[in-house]
Amino acid sequence: MTSHKTAQTMKPATAAKKLGVYLQATPPEFQEGVVSRDELNALQTDPPEWLRELRRNGPHPRPVVAAKLGVSIAGLARGGVTEALTTDEIEALKDEAPEWLEQERATQAEVRREAARLKEKQQDEQAKKDAPAPARAAKPAPKRPAGRGARR
């Protein structure tokens, strides 16, 4: 009996997330169908013009917007950014540099420093565990007192 492999498929929202694009900005045929693993791989290796255009100019999904601005997704929400933004809108925000953006960038930088510190600490602790135990100096054999049968 032979087994037939069925192609793995995913919802358009999952495929858009993996491609880093805003689903609502994709063509209708992409939004309405299912995407196989092979199709996704083909889109990643040789993106069609619509995908290159979306990646270049947007609108971009919130994770991409957050990364381009150097803040967290939660920071975007705190700053009132809840919609997808185009590349031009992102650049305008950078130029404008509102107070919330500067504050969120500082917060994000602190979070990254703390994460790096914790990672370094964890690596140091692991290195201590993995290090071989120091060799103990060999103790000299104890001297036996001269007792019975000892020659004098």
Biotite code that builds the C-alpha atoms (Angstrom):
import biotite.structure as struc

atoms = struc.array([
    struc.Atom([0.000, 0.000, 0.000], chain_id="A", res_id=1, res_name="MET", atom_name="CA", element="C"),
    struc.Atom([1.427, 3.387, -0.935], chain_id="A", res_id=2, res_name="THR", atom_name="CA", element="C"),
    struc.Atom([0.786, 6.494, 1.062], chain_id="A", res_id=3, res_name="SER", atom_name="CA", element="C"),
    struc.Atom([-0.180, 9.645, -0.746], chain_id="A", res_id=4, res_name="HIS", atom_name="CA", element="C"),
    struc.Atom([1.231, 12.826, 0.664], chain_id="A", res_id=5, res_name="LYS", atom_name="CA", element="C"),
    struc.Atom([-1.272, 15.610, 0.917], chain_id="A", res_id=6, res_name="THR", atom_name="CA", element="C"),
    struc.Atom([0.043, 19.101, 0.503], chain_id="A", res_id=7, res_name="ALA", atom_name="CA", element="C"),
    struc.Atom([0.164, 21.119, 3.692], chain_id="A", res_id=8, res_name="GLN", atom_name="CA", element="C"),
    struc.Atom([-2.009, 24.178, 3.368], chain_id="A", res_id=9, res_name="THR", atom_name="CA", element="C"),
    struc.Atom([-2.539, 27.254, 5.474], chain_id="A", res_id=10, res_name="MET", atom_name="CA", element="C"),
    struc.Atom([-5.009, 30.062, 5.727], chain_id="A", res_id=11, res_name="LYS", atom_name="CA", element="C"),
    struc.Atom([-4.185, 33.266, 3.880], chain_id="A", res_id=12, res_name="PRO", atom_name="CA", element="C"),
    struc.Atom([-3.748, 35.094, 7.214], chain_id="A", res_id=13, res_name="ALA", atom_name="CA", element="C"),
    struc.Atom([-1.041, 32.633, 8.266], chain_id="A", res_id=14, res_name="THR", atom_name="CA", element="C"),
    struc.Atom([0.707, 32.892, 4.906], chain_id="A", res_id=15, res_name="ALA", atom_name="CA", element="C"),
    struc.Atom([0.577, 36.707, 5.024], chain_id="A", res_id=16, res_name="ALA", atom_name="CA", element="C"),
    struc.Atom([2.084, 36.660, 8.504], chain_id="A", res_id=17, res_name="LYS", atom_name="CA", element="C"),
    struc.Atom([4.900, 34.375, 7.340], chain_id="A", res_id=18, res_name="LYS", atom_name="CA", element="C"),
    struc.Atom([5.503, 36.658, 4.345], chain_id="A", res_id=19, res_name="LEU", atom_name="CA", element="C"),
    struc.Atom([5.476, 39.772, 6.560], chain_id="A", res_id=20, res_name="GLY", atom_name="CA", element="C"),
    struc.Atom([2.689, 41.539, 4.666], chain_id="A", res_id=21, res_name="VAL", atom_name="CA", element="C"),
    struc.Atom([-0.654, 43.065, 5.594], chain_id="A", res_id=22, res_name="TYR", atom_name="CA", element="C"),
    struc.Atom([-3.368, 40.584, 4.533], chain_id="A", res_id=23, res_name="LEU", atom_name="CA", element="C"),
    struc.Atom([-5.944, 43.220, 3.564], chain_id="A", res_id=24, res_name="GLN", atom_name="CA", element="C"),
    struc.Atom([-3.470, 44.711, 1.089], chain_id="A", res_id=25, res_name="ALA", atom_name="CA", element="C"),
    struc.Atom([-2.890, 41.414, -0.748], chain_id="A", res_id=26, res_name="THR", atom_name="CA", element="C"),
    struc.Atom([-4.741, 40.571, -3.988], chain_id="A", res_id=27, res_name="PRO", atom_name="CA", element="C"),
    struc.Atom([-8.238, 39.060, -3.626], chain_id="A", res_id=28, res_name="PRO", atom_name="CA", element="C"),
    struc.Atom([-7.140, 35.689, -5.049], chain_id="A", res_id=29, res_name="GLU", atom_name="CA", element="C"),
    struc.Atom([-4.549, 35.429, -2.264], chain_id="A", res_id=30, res_name="PHE", atom_name="CA", element="C"),
    struc.Atom([-7.065, 36.413, 0.433], chain_id="A", res_id=31, res_name="GLN", atom_name="CA", element="C"),
    struc.Atom([-9.763, 33.995, -0.730], chain_id="A", res_id=32, res_name="GLU", atom_name="CA", element="C"),
    struc.Atom([-7.755, 30.833, -1.332], chain_id="A", res_id=33, res_name="GLY", atom_name="CA", element="C"),
    struc.Atom([-5.550, 28.569, 0.690], chain_id="A", res_id=34, res_name="VAL", atom_name="CA", element="C"),
    struc.Atom([-1.781, 28.579, 0.357], chain_id="A", res_id=35, res_name="VAL", atom_name="CA", element="C"),
    struc.Atom([0.214, 25.363, 0.188], chain_id="A", res_id=36, res_name="SER", atom_name="CA", element="C"),
    struc.Atom([3.669, 25.038, 1.703], chain_id="A", res_id=37, res_name="ARG", atom_name="CA", element="C"),
    struc.Atom([5.120, 24.791, -1.817], chain_id="A", res_id=38, res_name="ASP", atom_name="CA", element="C"),
    struc.Atom([3.311, 27.963, -2.911], chain_id="A", res_id=39, res_name="GLU", atom_name="CA", element="C"),
    struc.Atom([4.584, 29.799, 0.175], chain_id="A", res_id=40, res_name="LEU", atom_name="CA", element="C"),
    struc.Atom([8.146, 28.684, -0.546], chain_id="A", res_id=41, res_name="ASN", atom_name="CA", element="C"),
    struc.Atom([7.766, 29.853, -4.151], chain_id="A", res_id=42, res_name="ALA", atom_name="CA", element="C"),
    struc.Atom([6.453, 33.246, -2.968], chain_id="A", res_id=43, res_name="LEU", atom_name="CA", element="C"),
    struc.Atom([9.431, 33.604, -0.617], chain_id="A", res_id=44, res_name="GLN", atom_name="CA", element="C"),
    struc.Atom([12.100, 32.599, -3.120], chain_id="A", res_id=45, res_name="THR", atom_name="CA", element="C"),
    struc.Atom([10.695, 34.386, -6.169], chain_id="A", res_id=46, res_name="ASP", atom_name="CA", element="C"),
    struc.Atom([8.164, 36.995, -4.991], chain_id="A", res_id=47, res_name="PRO", atom_name="CA", element="C"),
    struc.Atom([5.731, 38.351, -7.584], chain_id="A", res_id=48, res_name="PRO", atom_name="CA", element="C"),
    struc.Atom([5.575, 42.090, -8.208], chain_id="A", res_id=49, res_name="GLU", atom_name="CA", element="C"),
    struc.Atom([2.607, 42.646, -5.863], chain_id="A", res_id=50, res_name="TRP", atom_name="CA", element="C"),
    struc.Atom([4.534, 41.065, -2.984], chain_id="A", res_id=51, res_name="LEU", atom_name="CA", element="C"),
    struc.Atom([7.707, 43.064, -3.704], chain_id="A", res_id=52, res_name="ARG", atom_name="CA", element="C"),
    struc.Atom([5.605, 46.247, -3.837], chain_id="A", res_id=53, res_name="GLU", atom_name="CA", element="C"),
    struc.Atom([3.883, 45.470, -0.518], chain_id="A", res_id=54, res_name="LEU", atom_name="CA", element="C"),
    struc.Atom([7.192, 44.755, 1.190], chain_id="A", res_id=55, res_name="ARG", atom_name="CA", element="C"),
    struc.Atom([8.710, 47.927, -0.222], chain_id="A", res_id=56, res_name="ARG", atom_name="CA", element="C"),
    struc.Atom([5.872, 50.448, 0.283], chain_id="A", res_id=57, res_name="ASN", atom_name="CA", element="C"),
    struc.Atom([3.278, 48.796, 2.509], chain_id="A", res_id=58, res_name="GLY", atom_name="CA", element="C"),
    struc.Atom([0.884, 49.047, 4.093], chain_id="A", res_id=59, res_name="PRO", atom_name="CA", element="C"),
    struc.Atom([2.864, 47.059, 6.641], chain_id="A", res_id=60, res_name="HIS", atom_name="CA", element="C"),
    struc.Atom([1.433, 44.914, 9.463], chain_id="A", res_id=61, res_name="PRO", atom_name="CA", element="C"),
    struc.Atom([2.033, 46.051, 13.048], chain_id="A", res_id=62, res_name="ARG", atom_name="CA", element="C"),
    struc.Atom([5.036, 43.756, 13.712], chain_id="A", res_id=63, res_name="PRO", atom_name="CA", element="C"),
    struc.Atom([6.824, 45.249, 10.690], chain_id="A", res_id=64, res_name="VAL", atom_name="CA", element="C"),
    struc.Atom([5.834, 48.807, 11.666], chain_id="A", res_id=65, res_name="VAL", atom_name="CA", element="C"),
    struc.Atom([7.102, 48.212, 15.203], chain_id="A", res_id=66, res_name="ALA", atom_name="CA", element="C"),
    struc.Atom([10.414, 46.838, 13.925], chain_id="A", res_id=67, res_name="ALA", atom_name="CA", element="C"),
    struc.Atom([10.903, 49.747, 11.512], chain_id="A", res_id=68, res_name="LYS", atom_name="CA", element="C"),
    struc.Atom([10.224, 52.242, 14.316], chain_id="A", res_id=69, res_name="LEU", atom_name="CA", element="C"),
    struc.Atom([12.354, 50.370, 16.865], chain_id="A", res_id=70, res_name="GLY", atom_name="CA", element="C"),
    struc.Atom([9.527, 49.843, 19.358], chain_id="A", res_id=71, res_name="VAL", atom_name="CA", element="C"),
    struc.Atom([7.367, 46.972, 20.578], chain_id="A", res_id=72, res_name="SER", atom_name="CA", element="C"),
    struc.Atom([3.884, 46.203, 19.281], chain_id="A", res_id=73, res_name="ILE", atom_name="CA", element="C"),
    struc.Atom([2.524, 47.191, 22.695], chain_id="A", res_id=74, res_name="ALA", atom_name="CA", element="C"),
    struc.Atom([4.440, 50.464, 22.359], chain_id="A", res_id=75, res_name="GLY", atom_name="CA", element="C"),
    struc.Atom([2.653, 51.132, 19.078], chain_id="A", res_id=76, res_name="LEU", atom_name="CA", element="C"),
    struc.Atom([-0.685, 50.631, 20.800], chain_id="A", res_id=77, res_name="ALA", atom_name="CA", element="C"),
    struc.Atom([0.318, 52.930, 23.668], chain_id="A", res_id=78, res_name="ARG", atom_name="CA", element="C"),
    struc.Atom([1.254, 55.522, 21.052], chain_id="A", res_id=79, res_name="GLY", atom_name="CA", element="C"),
    struc.Atom([-2.152, 55.197, 19.405], chain_id="A", res_id=80, res_name="GLY", atom_name="CA", element="C"),
    struc.Atom([-0.965, 53.381, 16.270], chain_id="A", res_id=81, res_name="VAL", atom_name="CA", element="C"),
    struc.Atom([-3.467, 50.595, 15.696], chain_id="A", res_id=82, res_name="THR", atom_name="CA", element="C"),
    struc.Atom([-3.624, 50.451, 11.897], chain_id="A", res_id=83, res_name="GLU", atom_name="CA", element="C"),
    struc.Atom([-1.191, 49.316, 9.244], chain_id="A", res_id=84, res_name="ALA", atom_name="CA", element="C"),
    struc.Atom([1.132, 52.065, 8.019], chain_id="A", res_id=85, res_name="LEU", atom_name="CA", element="C"),
    struc.Atom([2.837, 52.656, 4.696], chain_id="A", res_id=86, res_name="THR", atom_name="CA", element="C"),
    struc.Atom([6.564, 53.184, 4.410], chain_id="A", res_id=87, res_name="THR", atom_name="CA", element="C"),
    struc.Atom([5.971, 56.919, 3.844], chain_id="A", res_id=88, res_name="ASP", atom_name="CA", element="C"),
    struc.Atom([3.845, 57.152, 7.007], chain_id="A", res_id=89, res_name="GLU", atom_name="CA", element="C"),
    struc.Atom([6.533, 55.351, 8.992], chain_id="A", res_id=90, res_name="ILE", atom_name="CA", element="C"),
    struc.Atom([9.203, 57.729, 7.680], chain_id="A", res_id=91, res_name="GLU", atom_name="CA", element="C"),
    struc.Atom([6.990, 60.733, 8.531], chain_id="A", res_id=92, res_name="ALA", atom_name="CA", element="C"),
    struc.Atom([6.609, 59.423, 12.085], chain_id="A", res_id=93, res_name="LEU", atom_name="CA", element="C"),
    struc.Atom([10.379, 59.006, 12.380], chain_id="A", res_id=94, res_name="LYS", atom_name="CA", element="C"),
    struc.Atom([10.938, 62.575, 11.137], chain_id="A", res_id=95, res_name="ASP", atom_name="CA", element="C"),
    struc.Atom([8.234, 63.957, 13.418], chain_id="A", res_id=96, res_name="GLU", atom_name="CA", element="C"),
    struc.Atom([9.679, 62.020, 16.399], chain_id="A", res_id=97, res_name="ALA", atom_name="CA", element="C"),
    struc.Atom([6.711, 62.457, 18.743], chain_id="A", res_id=98, res_name="PRO", atom_name="CA", element="C"),
    struc.Atom([7.370, 62.162, 22.464], chain_id="A", res_id=99, res_name="GLU", atom_name="CA", element="C"),
    struc.Atom([5.668, 58.756, 22.737], chain_id="A", res_id=100, res_name="TRP", atom_name="CA", element="C"),
    struc.Atom([7.968, 57.350, 20.024], chain_id="A", res_id=101, res_name="LEU", atom_name="CA", element="C"),
    struc.Atom([11.130, 58.546, 21.782], chain_id="A", res_id=102, res_name="GLU", atom_name="CA", element="C"),
    struc.Atom([9.863, 57.161, 25.081], chain_id="A", res_id=103, res_name="GLN", atom_name="CA", element="C"),
    struc.Atom([8.973, 53.788, 23.546], chain_id="A", res_id=104, res_name="GLU", atom_name="CA", element="C"),
    struc.Atom([12.359, 53.573, 21.817], chain_id="A", res_id=105, res_name="ARG", atom_name="CA", element="C"),
    struc.Atom([14.079, 54.192, 25.148], chain_id="A", res_id=106, res_name="ALA", atom_name="CA", element="C"),
    struc.Atom([11.886, 51.536, 26.784], chain_id="A", res_id=107, res_name="THR", atom_name="CA", element="C"),
    struc.Atom([12.677, 49.071, 24.008], chain_id="A", res_id=108, res_name="GLN", atom_name="CA", element="C"),
    struc.Atom([16.409, 49.776, 24.308], chain_id="A", res_id=109, res_name="ALA", atom_name="CA", element="C"),
    struc.Atom([16.238, 49.110, 28.064], chain_id="A", res_id=110, res_name="GLU", atom_name="CA", element="C"),
    struc.Atom([14.346, 45.851, 27.475], chain_id="A", res_id=111, res_name="VAL", atom_name="CA", element="C"),
    struc.Atom([17.029, 44.731, 25.003], chain_id="A", res_id=112, res_name="ARG", atom_name="CA", element="C"),
    struc.Atom([19.848, 45.618, 27.431], chain_id="A", res_id=113, res_name="ARG", atom_name="CA", element="C"),
    struc.Atom([18.149, 43.674, 30.220], chain_id="A", res_id=114, res_name="GLU", atom_name="CA", element="C"),
    struc.Atom([17.574, 40.672, 27.931], chain_id="A", res_id=115, res_name="ALA", atom_name="CA", element="C"),
    struc.Atom([21.251, 40.716, 26.928], chain_id="A", res_id=116, res_name="ALA", atom_name="CA", element="C"),
    struc.Atom([22.324, 40.947, 30.585], chain_id="A", res_id=117, res_name="ARG", atom_name="CA", element="C"),
    struc.Atom([20.132, 37.983, 31.534], chain_id="A", res_id=118, res_name="LEU", atom_name="CA", element="C"),
    struc.Atom([21.379, 35.942, 28.600], chain_id="A", res_id=119, res_name="LYS", atom_name="CA", element="C"),
    struc.Atom([24.993, 36.641, 29.554], chain_id="A", res_id=120, res_name="GLU", atom_name="CA", element="C"),
    struc.Atom([24.268, 35.712, 33.169], chain_id="A", res_id=121, res_name="LYS", atom_name="CA", element="C"),
    struc.Atom([22.639, 32.468, 32.066], chain_id="A", res_id=122, res_name="GLN", atom_name="CA", element="C"),
    struc.Atom([25.609, 31.634, 29.825], chain_id="A", res_id=123, res_name="GLN", atom_name="CA", element="C"),
    struc.Atom([28.037, 32.303, 32.695], chain_id="A", res_id=124, res_name="ASP", atom_name="CA", element="C"),
    struc.Atom([26.049, 30.034, 35.011], chain_id="A", res_id=125, res_name="GLU", atom_name="CA", element="C"),
    struc.Atom([25.950, 27.313, 32.358], chain_id="A", res_id=126, res_name="GLN", atom_name="CA", element="C"),
    struc.Atom([29.693, 27.635, 31.783], chain_id="A", res_id=127, res_name="ALA", atom_name="CA", element="C"),
    struc.Atom([30.303, 27.181, 35.508], chain_id="A", res_id=128, res_name="LYS", atom_name="CA", element="C"),
    struc.Atom([28.174, 24.034, 35.501], chain_id="A", res_id=129, res_name="LYS", atom_name="CA", element="C"),
    struc.Atom([29.949, 22.658, 32.441], chain_id="A", res_id=130, res_name="ASP", atom_name="CA", element="C"),
    struc.Atom([33.475, 23.459, 33.660], chain_id="A", res_id=131, res_name="ALA", atom_name="CA", element="C"),
    struc.Atom([35.401, 20.450, 34.958], chain_id="A", res_id=132, res_name="PRO", atom_name="CA", element="C"),
    struc.Atom([35.916, 20.329, 38.703], chain_id="A", res_id=133, res_name="ALA", atom_name="CA", element="C"),
    struc.Atom([39.371, 21.536, 39.740], chain_id="A", res_id=134, res_name="PRO", atom_name="CA", element="C"),
    struc.Atom([41.823, 18.686, 40.245], chain_id="A", res_id=135, res_name="ALA", atom_name="CA", element="C"),
    struc.Atom([42.536, 17.942, 43.865], chain_id="A", res_id=136, res_name="ARG", atom_name="CA", element="C"),
    struc.Atom([46.116, 17.718, 44.988], chain_id="A", res_id=137, res_name="ALA", atom_name="CA", element="C"),
    struc.Atom([47.094, 14.173, 45.814], chain_id="A", res_id=138, res_name="ALA", atom_name="CA", element="C"),
    struc.Atom([47.409, 13.709, 49.551], chain_id="A", res_id=139, res_name="LYS", atom_name="CA", element="C"),
    struc.Atom([50.578, 12.015, 50.715], chain_id="A", res_id=140, res_name="PRO", atom_name="CA", element="C"),
    struc.Atom([50.061, 8.590, 52.185], chain_id="A", res_id=141, res_name="ALA", atom_name="CA", element="C"),
    struc.Atom([49.788, 8.793, 55.962], chain_id="A", res_id=142, res_name="PRO", atom_name="CA", element="C"),
    struc.Atom([52.886, 7.732, 57.847], chain_id="A", res_id=143, res_name="LYS", atom_name="CA", element="C"),
    struc.Atom([52.364, 4.564, 59.751], chain_id="A", res_id=144, res_name="ARG", atom_name="CA", element="C"),
    struc.Atom([53.638, 4.520, 63.222], chain_id="A", res_id=145, res_name="PRO", atom_name="CA", element="C"),
    struc.Atom([56.268, 1.975, 63.949], chain_id="A", res_id=146, res_name="ALA", atom_name="CA", element="C"),
    struc.Atom([54.445, -0.768, 65.657], chain_id="A", res_id=147, res_name="GLY", atom_name="CA", element="C"),
    struc.Atom([54.791, -4.453, 66.139], chain_id="A", res_id=148, res_name="ARG", atom_name="CA", element="C"),
    struc.Atom([57.044, -6.131, 63.721], chain_id="A", res_id=149, res_name="GLY", atom_name="CA", element="C"),
    struc.Atom([58.882, -2.988, 62.900], chain_id="A", res_id=150, res_name="ALA", atom_name="CA", element="C"),
    struc.Atom([62.635, -3.368, 62.699], chain_id="A", res_id=151, res_name="ARG", atom_name="CA", element="C"),
    struc.Atom([64.759, -1.333, 64.868], chain_id="A", res_id=152, res_name="ARG", atom_name="CA", element="C"),
])
